[in-house]
Amino acid sequence: MTKVIQIEKRKRGFLGRLFLLLFLGLNELRALALFVWLGANVDNLGKLTNDVEKGLHALGTTLGVGMIL
């Protein structure tokens, strides 16, 4: 005997599409903010003079990227 398996695929409604677009748009904004922020931090890196400042800069960058992600 063979079994017949039916798969039901539901279509997204208006609100489902709206939430999907909102979710994707916010993710794109986060990625853009991350790249802009990292680019600004790389420019700042040349202005640091000693190892303590560079270490604190690296720590702050790590914390900031963690918050965005």
C-alpha positions as CSV (number, residue, x, y, z in Angstrom):
1,M,0.0,0.0,0.0
2,T,1.2,3.5,-0.8
3,K,0.5,6.5,1.4
4,V,-0.6,9.7,-0.1
5,I,0.8,12.7,1.7
6,Q,-0.7,16.1,1.1
7,I,1.3,19.2,1.7
8,E,-0.6,22.4,2.3
9,K,1.3,25.6,1.5
10,R,-0.4,28.7,2.8
11,K,0.0,32.0,1.1
12,R,0.9,35.1,2.9
13,G,-1.8,37.6,3.5
14,F,-1.5,41.4,3.4
15,L,-0.2,41.7,7.0
16,G,2.2,38.8,6.5
17,R,3.8,40.5,3.5
18,L,3.9,43.8,5.4
19,F,5.7,42.2,8.4
20,L,8.1,40.4,6.1
21,L,9.0,43.6,4.3
22,L,9.3,45.5,7.6
23,F,11.6,42.7,9.0
24,L,13.8,42.7,5.9
25,G,14.0,46.5,5.8
26,L,15.0,46.7,9.4
27,N,17.7,44.1,8.8
28,E,19.0,46.2,5.9
29,L,19.1,49.3,8.1
30,R,21.1,47.4,10.8
31,A,23.6,46.2,8.2
32,L,24.0,49.7,6.8
33,A,24.4,51.2,10.3
34,L,27.1,48.6,11.1
35,F,29.1,49.3,7.9
36,V,28.9,53.1,8.4
37,W,29.8,52.8,12.1
38,L,32.7,50.5,11.4
39,G,34.0,52.8,8.6
40,A,33.9,55.8,10.9
41,N,35.8,53.8,13.6
42,V,38.5,52.8,11.2
43,D,39.1,56.4,10.3
44,N,39.4,57.2,14.0
45,L,42.0,54.5,14.6
46,G,44.9,56.6,13.1
47,K,44.3,59.4,15.6
48,L,45.0,57.1,18.7
49,T,48.4,57.5,20.2
50,N,49.1,54.9,22.8
51,D,48.2,51.2,23.4
52,V,45.7,51.9,26.1
53,E,43.6,54.1,23.7
54,K,43.8,51.5,21.0
55,G,42.8,48.7,23.4
56,L,39.8,50.7,24.7
57,H,38.9,51.6,21.1
58,A,38.9,47.9,20.2
59,L,36.8,47.1,23.3
60,G,34.2,49.8,22.4
61,T,34.1,48.6,18.8
62,T,33.5,45.0,19.9
63,L,30.7,46.1,22.3
64,G,29.1,48.3,19.7
65,V,29.1,45.6,17.0
66,G,27.7,43.1,19.6
67,M,24.8,45.5,20.3
68,I,24.0,46.0,16.7
69,L,24.1,42.3,16.0
